[in-house]
């Protein structure tokens, strides 16, 4: 029967939802998932523990507690006391190294919640090496901001029980990528926020399709993305554009402006709810760009590359971990000028019939749940040893 695991997800949406659903579906253990909606993240960090403390019946009946970072684990353990099972926390992001929006000031309480959550956990798991490094690089400086009685000891305590485990990704087996899904018919696409349908130009060679499949938020740096497209067009480059990805609040001004500026190239504008439709857009994509200021793993990049798009990614954050080293020279860029040059060159490569590379797309298979789940199950089993696990 395996272990009985309680999974608390206080922000059930986006990559958090994908991760939770994938873990529950693929684990050999019995995982009970309890969630809160993906809104008001600051209030989730402040109050989700109070909600779960009163709504979970008999936490002592579980072998293990697994939760993510947008909740105060220390609050929950204090409220449950000895009824709380061994606890693991998975850091999708952290509030010490997360970039601030223009005009925003750091709320130190969220950084302290990360610290006390890390201290309260039996094990702390980060979703990439670069994320773990960023956390521990930021932590000493954050502690130094305290006027006195600075808990520098917390750095080593959390570090000693921390590890890295990449999230699993929903990637269909390659033998199921049928011709119909790899080369879907050209749909007539209407912007989700209104406007007239957009079509690919008729006659001549098709233009390369550029994909954006990240969240529509400031930390993904859309201004640099559109600046690159704008300058490439000024140089004479031609391409079509699909703006995918979730938008949780009002549309950012960069996307509002882009709807008109790039309207003649737009084939899709906005989030598509159907997973199949999303995958079809990725399968049509030729280039997938990221200009993110913050990316602790990069599920959207893994998905785009797996379905055949050639990525252009900043040489920082988590991206060098995702891409095999042999592809770094043609995939990773150093600054905005380097991005523009590589973008124009890759467009020309595609126009001439070059790219993508099946070896690169195939390398993303290592992140599929099929290949990742055994590591999670072993992590759970080690965390409760010497509890007997029934095969």
N, C-alpha and C positions, 0 to 999 in steps of 0.2 A: 504493500500500500504506500510505502514511502513516508516522508515527513508531513506533518500538518503545519502549514506555514500561513501566517497572517500577513498580507501585503496591504499596507495603507498608502494610498496615493492621494495627497491633498490637492493636486492640480491635474485633474484627469482630462488632458487635452494635448494636441500636438504630439511632440516626440515623447512626452511622458505617457500619454495614452498608448502610443504604438509600442513602447517598451513594455508597459504593464500587460497589455493584451498578449504580446508575443511570449512573455515569460510564462504567463498562466497557461497559454495554449501548448507550449512545447515542453515544459518541465515534467519530469516523471513524478514529482511530488504533488501533494494535494494543496493547492494554493487558493486561499479565500481572499478575494480582492474587494476592498472597501474604498470608496472614492468620494471626493468632493469635486464640484465643477471647476473648470479651468478659467476662473475669474478672480479678481481681487487678490492677487498673489501675496501682497503685503499682509493682508488680513489672514491669509492661510498660514503664513509663518507665525503670526501672533496667536491665532486662535484654533487652528485645526486640531491641535492636541486636546483641547477642551472638548471638542465635538466627539472625537474618537474615544476619549476616555469614558464617555457616558453611553455611547451607542454600540460599543463592542461588548458582547456578552462573553464572559469567562475567558479573558485573554490567557489565563493560566492553562487553558486546555490546548494551546498551540505549542508546538516544539520550538518555533522560531518566529520572530517579528522581523519583517523586511519593510523598509520605508524609504522615501526619497527626501531630498533636502529642503523642500518648501514646507517644513513643519518643525516645531521644536521638540525633538526627541527627549531632551532633558525634562521638559514639562510633562510629557506623557509618562515617562518612567517614574517621575516623582508622584504623579497621581495614582498610578497603578501599584507602585511599591513592589512588593515581592511577587505580585501576580503577573508581572511583566516577564515574558520569556526572553531568552538571549536576543539581542537586537543588532541588525545590520542596517546601515544607511548607505544609499546609493546617491552620490552627488552628480546630478545632471549638470548643475551649474553651482556657482558659489557667489556670495555677495561681497567678498573681499576684492575680487579681481574683475567683477562685472563692470563694463563701462557705463558711465552716467550719461543720460540724455542732456542736450543743451539746456543750461539753466537749472539743472537738477543738482541737489546737494546730497551727499551720502548720509543716509540714516544709519548711524553706528549700531543701532539695536540689531539690525539684520546680520551684520558681521558677527556680533556676539552670539546670535542664535546659531550661526554656523559653527562657532567654536564650541558652545555648550552641547550642541548636537553631536559633534565629533567626539567630545569627551564622554558623552553618555553612551555612545555606541560601543558594542563589543568589537565590531569591525567597520571600517570606513572604506568604501569602494568608489574610486573615481572612474569616469568613463573614457579617459585617455591619459597617456603619460604627460602630455603637455598641460592638461587640466590639473593633474596632481602637482606638477612643478609650479604652475601659476599660483595655486593655493598656498603652497608653502613658501613661495617667494614673497607673497603679499602678507602672510600672517605675522611675521615679526614686526614689520612696519606698522601694521594695524594695532598690535599690542602696545607699541611705543607711544601711541597717541594717548594712552591713559596717563593721567597726571601722576599717579603713584600706585604702589602695590601691583606692579605689572606682572601678569602670570606668564612669564616667558617659558616656564616649564611646560605649558600646554602644547608648544610646537612639537617637541619630541614625543610627548605622550600620544598625540594624534598620529604623528608620522609613523610611529612604530606599529600601529595597528591598521595602517592604510595599505591599499593595494590598487591595482588597475585591472579593470575588466571591461572590454569593449561591449557596447550594447549589441544585441542581435538586431538584424534588419529583416523586413518582410521582402524577400527576394524569391520569386517563383523559380523552380528548377529550370535550368537552361533548356532542357529537352521539351519543356512546356511552352517555350517562347515560340509560338507558331508563327508562320509567315503573316497571318492576319494581324497579330499583335505587334510584330516587329515593323510592319509597313502598313499601318492602318490607312484606310481610304481618306482622302482629303475632305475633312468636314467643313461645312459652312459654319463659322464660329461667330457667335455674338458676344460682345462684352457683357459680363455679368451685371455691370452697373448701367447698362443701357448702351445706346449707340447703334451704328449700323453694322451688319455682318461684314467680316473681313474674309477675303479669299486669297489664296496664293495666286500670284500672277500667272496668266495663261501664256503659253508659248515660251520657247527657249528653255534654258536650264533653270531648275528650281534654285531659289536662293537658300543658302544655309540657314537653318533654324537655330536661333539662340534661345536658350532656356534660362529663366530665373525661377527656381522652385524653393526659395527660402521665404521665411516670414517677412511680411511687409512692415518692418520695424527698423528703428534707427541703428541698432547694433549690427545689422546686416549691411549697413552703409550703402543704401541705394543711390545716393548722390554720386559716388565714385563709379558705380555701375553705369548709370545713364550718361555720365560725362565721357566715359570710354566709348559708348555707342555713338554719342554725338560727334566726337572727334573722328572716329572711324568713318562715319558717313561723310564728314567734311573732306576726308581724304579719298572719297570715292567708293568706299566699301558698300556692298549691298548684302542685306540679310533680312530674314523675317524674325519675329519676336513672339515668344509665348511667356507671359508673365503669370506664373502659377504661384502657389504658396498662400498660407493663411494670413488673414488680417483680422486681428482681434478687436480693434477699435476703429476710429475714423481713418479713412485712407490717408496715408502720409502725402504731403504736398508733392514730393518727387513723383509719386505714381499718378497723382492727378494731372500734373504737367505732362507726364510721359504719354498719357492716353491721347492727348492731342498732338504732341510733337512727333511721336512715332506711330501715329494712327494708321499710316499707310503701310506699315510693316506688321502691325499687331494681328496675330491669328487667335490669340487667347489672352483675355484680360481678367484675371481674378481666379480665385480658388475653385477647383472642381471637386465635388463631394464624392464622386464615384472613383473608387480605387482603380478600376479598369481604365476609365477615361484618363486618369492621371498617368498611369503607366503607358498608355498609348501616346500621350504627348511626349513623355520621356523617350519612347522608342523612335519618335520622329525627330528628336533633337539632334543637332550636330555639335553644338558647343554648349557647355554649361559653365557659367562664370560665377565665382564667388568673390565679393569684395568685403567680406565680413570683418568687423573689428573684433568680434567675439565669436568663437566657435569651439566648443569643448570636445565635440566629436565630429559631426557632420553627416547625419543620416541622409539628408537631401543630396549631398554630393555622391555618397555611395550609391544611392538609387539611380541618379542620373548616369553615372559612369557604367553601372551594371547594365543599363538598357542601351548603352552604346554611344552616349554623348562624350565628346572629348572635353575634359575639364581644364579650366584655367584658374589657378588657386594661389593665394598669397603664400609666400615661403615662410610661414609662421603659424602660430596656433596649432591645431591638430593635423593639418593637411599633410605634412610630410610623413606622418604615421600611416595615413590611408593609402598613399600612392607608392607603388614599388619604386625603389631608388633609381632604376634604369630610366624611368619616365620623368624624373624630376626636372631635367633641363628643359623639356618642352611643355611641361605642365605647370610648374611653379614659377611665379614672378616675384620680383623684389620690390617694385614700387609701381606707381600709376603709369609712368612712362613705359616701363617694361611690360606691363599688362597691355597697353595699347599696341605696342609693337608685336607682341605675341598674338594678340587677338587678330590683327590684320594679316599676319602670316598664316595663322590657322585657317582663317576664312579663305585665303588663296589656296592653301593646301586642299581644302574641301572642294573648292571650285574646280580644281584640277583632278579630282577623283581620289585624293589621298585621305588618310585618316578615316574612321577611327581604327583602333587596334583591338582585336579580340582578346589578346593576352591581357591588356589593361582592364577591359570590362570583366574578364574572367577572374581577375585577381580580387574582385570585390566579393566573390563567393565566400571568402573566409569570414565575412561579417554576417552571413545568413544565420538565422536562428538554428538551422540544422547543424551548423558547425560551431556555434557558440554555446548551445544549451548545456552540453556536458560540463563545461567549466562552471556554469552557475549551479548545477546540481551538486557538483563536488564541493563548491564553496559552501552551500547550505549544509551538506553532510559534515564537513569539517567543523562548522560553527557549532554544531550541537553534540559533537563527540564528547563523551563516549555513549551517547544515546543509541540504542539499537535501532537500526533501520531495516525494515522488512523489504526484501527484494520483491 
